Amino acid sequence: MPAAPAPEDQHTGNPRHAIEPIAMRVPDACRFVGISRSTLYVLIARGEIEIVKLGCSTLVLTESLKGLIIRRRRIVGDKAAGIER
């Protein structure tokens, strides 16, 4: 079965493409990674996740969240293989 076409922009009729944000607010970051708000703040305090403050808003960098998952994935993989860091 062929893939469904991308949704079209209402005004131009051109296909819409999802744009990944470079940063997101705390609740969105928690959903993105699948962790609690308190766990996110612990990771921020440890320096494992990078944030940007804009006024009263805390923005979490998307690349930082991806990097966290990549780093943790490698650590788990290394432990399973018997490699110590």
N, C-alpha and C positions, 0 to 999 in steps of 0.2 A: 504494500500500500504506500503511495507516495506521501511525503511529508506535507503537512498543512503549510500553506504559504504564510509568511509573516503578516501580522496585522497591519493594516494600512493607516496612515495618518489621515484624520478626518478632513484636513484642509488641503493637503497636497495630493493625496492618493498614493504617495510613495510608501514603500514598506518601512515600518518602524523597527528599529533595532534597540535592544536593551542596552542602556548605558550603565556601566558599573560605577558607583560613586567612589571618589577617592577617600572619602571619610563619611562616617555616619554617627548619629547620636547613640548614646549608651544603650537604650532599649533595642534598637536595631542591631547593634553590634552583638548583644547577648543572643538575639535570635539567629543571627548570621552564623555564630560559632556553636550555639547550643549550650551556653553556660548561664549561670545565674549572675545577677547584677553584682552580688558580693564577690563572687569569684573573679569577675572582670576587674573590679577595683583592686583586688589583691594582686592580680597580674600587672596592673598599671603601676602599683606601688613598688613591685619588684623590678620594674623596668622591662618587663617582657612584652608589653604592649605600649605602643606610642600613641600619645594623644596630642590634640591641639586645642587650646582654650581660645574661644572667640567670645568675648564678653562673659556672660554667665554660662554659655554653652560649652560642653565638653564634646569634642568630636574625636572619634576613634578612627585611626587610619586603616583603611581596608587592607593595604599591603602588610601592615603590622599583624593583623588578625590572621592573614594567610600564612605569614612567616611563622607565627606561633604554632599553627597546625603542622606545618612542614617540619619544624624543629622537634616537636613532640612526637611526630610520626617516626622520625629517624631514631629517636632515643628508644622508643618501644621496639622498633625493628632491631636495633643493635642489641638490646637486652635479650631478645628472643634468640639471637644468633650467638649469645655468650660474649659479646664485645662490651668491655667496660670503657667508660669515658672518664 
